[in-house]
Every structure is written in C-alpha cells, then in structure tokens.
Amino acid sequence: MTSDVNTDKVKNIKTLTAIQSEVESSNGIALSVDCVIFGFDENKLKVLLIRSDLKKYLGKWSLLGDLVRPNEDLDAAAYRILKQRTGLSDVYLEQVETFGAVSRHPAGRVVTVTYCSLINVQHHKLKILDNELHWHDIQNVTDLAFDHQQIYDTCYQRLQKRIQEHPLGFNLLPKKFSLRDLQNLYEAILDTKMDRRNFRKKFFAMDFLIDLDEMEQDVPHRPGKLYKFNFEKYEKKKKKWVGIDF
C-alpha cells in the first residue's frame, strides 16, 4: 500500500515542460483548479500552503492546484487535487471564482477555477506532507507564487463575508461550546477584537443558542456556561435571517 502511494506522489510532480505540453495540446488554453483550504486551530485561522515545485517560484509558497483532465468535471478535479496533495477526502469544497489573466501562469494560458473550504484542523489530519505542505497563520501569508496571493485574498474576503451571513463557523466548534469559544472563532476569522458585551448581546438576540445548563470543566480561566447551536431553528428561519452585523 505504501509503495503505491509513493508511486502516485512521484507521478503527481510535474515539470514546467510537462505543463506546457498539456497547455499546447488543449488548443493553447488550459483549465486548472486551485484549492484554498482555511483551517481553524487553537483560536487561530490558518491556510494550507505547499512549496512550489517550479524553478521560477523556487522557495515560494502556493495554493494546492493542478490542471483539469480532459474527461474530468471541475468538482471532481478539485477533490482529486485535494486527495492527491493532502490525503484528505472528507472536506466540503465550494466553488468561488475564476481567474483568467493572460500571463498568470509561466507555462502559457491557464484559466483557473478556485475552490474554498473552512475546516477544523484537529478533525482533518493531513495524511501527505510532500513539498513541505503545512498550515500557515493568515498573518504570515504574503507574496505567494503565480497569482495565488490575489486568489487567497479574494477567498479570505469572501470567507469573512460569508461567516457574517451564515452560521458556518459553528461547525468548527465542539457540540458544546462557551461564549468565549464562540467569540474567539469570530475574532480569528474576521481578524479583529470585539467588545465582549456587544458580541454576546448580538448572539442572544438571534435566539439560536441553546443554554445547556452546564459549565466548562478543567479550564485555566473562570468556567463559562456551555451552549449549542440550534440548527433546526435556524433552518426554519434562515430565509428571513439577515446575518450578523459586527
């Protein structure tokens, strides 16, 4: 099993010449997919990056990407790339935007479709670590290879907007969480400090939190009350919900 995995890894490494050949064989315009995987870990927002294996971008970090195969759907390509690069197969990917600047790729005309995901790092352990693949704090993400900085910035801005419009952040928390946990999550993703009283007032006003009548255990700070999110109630009211204005 291990030898098969290693063989697949070798096959997945492409030279610039090989990519150019693929572009030329596709009428001069190729299609690729890039995956922006955000992860929440230890009250910090991170993004998954990998070292570029092209000489032009030697030493630079890049997003996870590859060309789409001739007989491959876009969604299938995104999940294949994620599986080949990380070993993960249980991550939900959402299509975000297309980037098609003429000179965005050194191999020729390559248009890329970006997919994005937000996961809890502790629930999705990387199974492949080739090319120094690892999580980076968002504060340290600068000067990525290709046009990946633009792609990353676009996806990050979209994530910040989405988390205020939809309660997707609750999937990153334990089933039972404190208001401190909840505020830490939103502060990490929105990259800002929030007033404690105002933050709690807004969430209680939404009436989607269920008080479990339990307290935190074994924490280094004053124990807080535990809550869970009422997904059933949200589903019934989400068409009328206008989001959270921080």
N, C-alpha and C positions, 0 to 999 in steps of 0.2 A: 504493500500500500504506500509506504513512504517513498519508494523509488519511483512509483507512478506520479506522485505529487511533485517530486523534484524534476522529473522529466517535463511535466506540464509547465513548471516555472521557467525552465530553460526556453521552451517554445514560446512563452509569452513575452520574452525580451526581444525588442525589435531595434534594428539599426535605422538610421535616417535613410539610407539607401533603400531598405525594405519598405519603409513607409512611402517614399517617393514612388516606388514601383506600384504600390497599391493605389496611390492617387492617380497616377498616369493611366492605370487600367480601368479607372472609373470615370472616363471622359474628362479627366482633368479636375474634377471636383469630387472630393471625398466627404463622407459624413462621419462624425465621431460623437462620442458621448463622454462627458466629464461628470464625475460624481463629487458633490460637496457634502461630506458627512460631518455634521456637527455632533458633539458629544458633551453631555453634562456629567461632570465628575468632581467630587469634593468641592462643591459650591463654585465651580469654575466652568465656563463654556470653552470648549476646545474644538479643533477641527482636525480631521485626519489628513496628513500630508505624506508624500513619498518623494525621495530624491529622484530628480530627472535623470534618465539614463542616456540622454542625448548630449554629445560633446559641446554643442553650442550653449547649453544651460548647465554645464558642469558645476556641481556644488549647490545648485538652486533647488528649492522645493517646488513641488507641483501637486495638483489635484490628481485623483485617480481617473484615468481615461484611456481610451483606445478607439480605433476605427470600428465602425459598424460593419459587420459582414454582409455580403450581398443578399443572403437569404434570411436576414435577421431583423425582427421587429425592434424598434427603439427601446421599448421597455425590457425586452429580452436581453438586448446588448448591455443595458445599464446593470441588470442583475448579474450577467455573466462577468462583467468587468469587476464588480464588487466582489464576487465569489473568487475570481482568479487572483485578485490583489490582496484580499484580506482573509479569505476562507469563510466569510460570513454569508449566510443565505436567508436569514430571518429578519431582514431590515426592510422597512417600507420606504420606497423611493417615490418622490413626486417630481414630475417634470416641471421645470421652472421657466427657462428662457433659452433662446437660440442666439449664438454669437457667430457672426459671419464676416468679420473684417477680412479683406482680401489677403493681407500679409500676416495674419495671426499665427500661421504655422510655417516653419522653415522648409517643410517638405513640399509645399505647394498650397493650393486652395483647399482648405479643410474647414467645413462648417461644423460647429459643434452644438449639440443639444445638452443642456445642463439638467442634472437631476440633483435633488437635495433631500436630506434626511436629518432627523434630530433624534438621538438615542441616548439612553443611559449607558455610559461606558462600562459600568460594573456588570451590566446584563448582557454585554456583547463583547466577549473577549476575542481579540484578534488571533487568528489561527496561522497566519502567514505574516512574516515581518521583513520580507525581502526589500532591498533598496531603502533600508532604514525607516520603513513605514512606522509612524507613531503619531500620537496625539500632540498637538501644539496648542498652547494657550492662545486665544484670539489676539491678545495684546502683542504677540510676537510674530504675527503673520504679515510679512512685508516682502515686496519685490519677488513675487512668485514667477516661475518660468512661464513662457508663452504669454497669453493674456489672462492667465489664471488669477492674477490679483484683481482684475476687473470682474471676473466671474465670481470670485469669492466675495468681493464687496457687494455685488448685486444680490447674491444669495443671503448674505448676512442681513442686509437691509430688509429683504423680504421676510426673513425669519422674525426679525424684530416687529414687523408689522403684523405678521400672522399670529404671533403669540398674544397680541393685544386684541385681535379679532376673534380668536378661537382658544379654547382652554387646552390646547395640545400639550402644554407644559406639565399637566397633571400626570401624564403617562410616564414622566421621568421620576416622579416621587414614589415613595413607598405607598402601599394602600392606606396606611395610617401615617399622617404627617402633621407637623406642628405649623403654626403660622410663621414661625421663624424659618422653617424649611421652605415654605412657600415664597416668602419674601426673598430669601437667598437665591432661589431659582430665577425669579423675575429680574432681580438686580444683576445677576450674571449674564442673562441673555440680552437685557436692554443696556447693559454696561453703565449703570447709574445707581446712585444711592437714593433710597426713597424714605420719606417720612413714615415711621412705623405706624403711628396712629391713623394717618390718612390712608395708608395701604390697607390696613385691616378694615377700616370703615367701608372702603370700596368693595371688598370681597364679601363682607357680611351683607351689604346692600343687594348684591346679586342673588343671595339666598340659594347658593348651590353647595354650600358647605354643611356637612352633617357632623354635629358635635357628638363624639363617641363616648363622652363622659369618662375618658381615660386620660392619664398623664404620661408624659415621656418617662422613660426609665434609664438609669445609668448614663446621664448626660453631664458634661462638665459645666453646665450653666443651670440656672433656675429652670426646673422642669415646666414645660408648657403643655397646654391641653392638646389632645390629638383629634384630628378631623379626617374625614374622607370626602371625596368629591361626589356629588350626586349626578352621575352621568345620565341616569334615567330621566331626571327632572330637566337636565339641560337639553336632552334630545327633544323633549316636548316643547321647549321654549326657545330653541336656538334660532328659529326663523325671525323672532322678534328681538333677539338679543343683539345689541349694537356694539358689544365688546367692552373693553376696559380702557378708560382714558386716564393714563398716568401723567 
